[in-house]
Amino acid sequence: MAKRSKRYREAEKLLEEGKYYSVTEAVELVKKTASTKFDETIEMHVRLGVDPKYADQQVRGAVVLPNGTGKSKRVLAFAKGDKVAEAEAAGADFVGSDELVQKIQGGWLEFDVAVATPDMMGVVGRLGKILGPRGLMPNPKLGTVTPDIAKAISEQKAGKVEYRTDKQGNVHCPIGKASFDNNKLEENYQMLIDTLIKAKPSGAKGQYVKTITLAATMGPGVPIVVTA
């Protein structure tokens, strides 16, 4: 078992063993556990009653959190023609086509999310083995392949997050920073949990939302009462 730091052990003492908290209580408590000098990310971990090895039980999508995540994303846009100006006006950090593909093939990956217009996917497809494993490949299901490139960029800048079940059926997503007001974290939490519930696969049986936990980057998990 990994040895926990003194700071982590002190944070654990704030939690009552065996207790499950309301969302309001959990948000207040998780902020108290974020005691490092940097502004820790508040993460939400949800265990779903699905078996992701079956295609009809995978949960994946994206949602724009009402208060953002507190992180500034570097957005790369694959575009050409008039769409280049649209992407630049929307705030894309990098815009281009073949030259960006070559740059990425050369090892450059200084961006957080990539978006593309549909006509660019023939070119972008060459990057599948590089971007795919890193979760950076544009995907129409996530709204990152679209003719409305300006909207896609704006959503990413506004705090759009992707969610996806891992092999154990867990979803891990940031919902803000420890410096956020409590109500903003609660609003982001509610948006994400509502989105996950709406995304319930038809193949999922039994209890769908099994556990929900909030945790700061360097802090212990705070369990929440599941009402869904």
N, C-alpha and C positions, 0 to 999 in steps of 0.2 A: 504494500500500500504506500502511495506517495506521501511523503511527510509534508504536512500543512504548515504554513508560516504562522507566526504568532498573530499577525494581523488577521489572517483568515480564521484562526481559532477564536479570536475575540469577536469577530463578526458572527460566527456560529452561535455564540452565547446570546445573541439578540433574538434567536429563534426559539420557540417553545417546542420541545421534542414531541413529535406526533401530531402537532396541530396543523390544520389546514386553514388558510386565511381567506378573507374576502378579497376581492380585487383591490379595493381601496386600502385595506390593511397591508396587503402584499406590496403595493407600489410604495407606500410610505416606508415599509421595512427594508425593501431592497435598496432604496436610496441610502438608507443608513449604513448598509453593509458595504457601500462603495466608498471606501476610505483611503484610496490611493491618491496620489497627487495629481493624476490626470483625470479627465472627464470620462469615466467609464461608460461603456455601452450597456444598456439594459436589454437583455435578451429574453425571448420567450421560447420556452420549449414545451411542445405539445406531443403527447403520445396518443396516437390514433388507433382505433380498433380496425386496422386494415392489414392485409398481407400484400405488400408491394411487389412480391414476385409474380402476382397475377396482374395483367395489364388493366383489368377493369377495377382494380383497387388502388391504383396509384393516384396520389393527390399532388397536383402540381399546378402552379399558376403564379399570378402576380397581383399586387394590390398597391394602390397609392395611399399611404398612411396620411391622415388629415394634418398631422403636425410634423411630417418628415421624420428622418432618423437622426438628424444632427450631424450627419456626415456629408461632406461635399463630394459628389461623384464626378469622376473624370469620364466624360462620355465621348466615345469614338463613333462617328457616323460614316458608314459606307454609302456614298452617294455620288451622282454625276449630273451634269447639266444644271437645270434650274434648281434642283434639289440641294445643290451645294450651298447656294445662298440662303435657302430656307433653313438648312441645318446650322449654318453659322449664325443666323439671326436668332435662332432658338437657344443658342448658347453651347453648342457642341464644342468640346475642347480640341478635337481633331476631326477633320473632314477630308475624305479622299476616296480613291478607288484602288487601282492597281498598285500605285506607289505605297499605299498603306499595307496592302497584302504582302508586298515584297519586304517591307520593313518588319512586319510581324514574323514572316518566314525567317528573317535574319536574327530573331530572338527578342525583338522589342515587344514589351507587354505593359507599357506604362499607362494603363487605363483600367477603369473599374467595370464598365459595361459597354457593349457594342450594339448599335442599332443599324438597320439597313433598309433600303427600299427593295421591293421584290425583284426589280430588274438587276440588282447587284448580287443576288444570291448565287448566280453561276460562278462569279469570281470569288465570292466569300467562301463558297463551298470547298475551295482548295485548302482552307484553313481548319477544316473540321477536326483533324487530329491534334491540332495545337489548341484551338479554342474550346472544343468540346469537353475534354477532361477538366478544364478549368472553369467550366460553367459560363464561358464568355461568348458562346456561339449564338448569334441572333436567331430568334425562334418566333414564328408567327403566333404560336399559342400563348406566348408571354408578351405579345405586343411589341416585340423588338424587331419584327420584320413587317413593315407597313408603308403604304404610299404616303401617309401623313407623318413624315419624318419629324416635322416640327413638334407635333403632339407627343410623339414617342420620347423625344429629347426632353421636352418640358416636364413630362411625368417622371422621368428618371431624376431630373434635377429637383423635383418637388418632393421626392422621397418614396419612389416606387420600390417595393421589395419583392423578391421572388421567394416562393415557398415550395418545398418539395419534400416528400417523405424519403427518409433514408431507408436502408435495408431492414431496419427494425420497426419501421412505421412511425418514426419520430419526425417532427418538423421543428426546425430551429430558425428563428428570425429575430433581427434587432427591432426594437420598438421605440428607440430613442436613447437619450443620454441621461446620466444621473443628474445633470444640471436642469433638465426639463421640469416644468411645473408638474405637480402630481396629476392634475386634471388632463394635461396633454398626454402623459403616459397612459392614463386610463382610456382616453379616446382612441389612441393608437392600438392599445390592447383589444378594445372592443371591436374595432374595425377588422383586425386580423382574425379574431376568433369567429366573428360573424361570417367572414369570407371562407374560413375553413369549414364551417358548418354547411354553408351553401354548396361547397365543393364535395360534399359527401358522396362517394361512389355508390352506384346502385348495388354493387357486389358486396359492400360492407355489411356485416351482420352483427347483431348484438350492440353493446355500448360502443358508440363511435368515439367520443372524446373521453379518453381514459384518465389522463393526468395532465395538469398544466402547472408549469413552474416558471417563476421569474428569477433571473440571476444577473448580477452585475458581472462585468468582465472577470474580475478577480475575487468575486464573492461566492458564498454558498447559495444553493437554490432555495427559493421560498415557495412552498407548495400552495396552490390555490384550490378552494372548494370547487368541484366540477358540478355545474348545474345544467349543462347542455345534455 
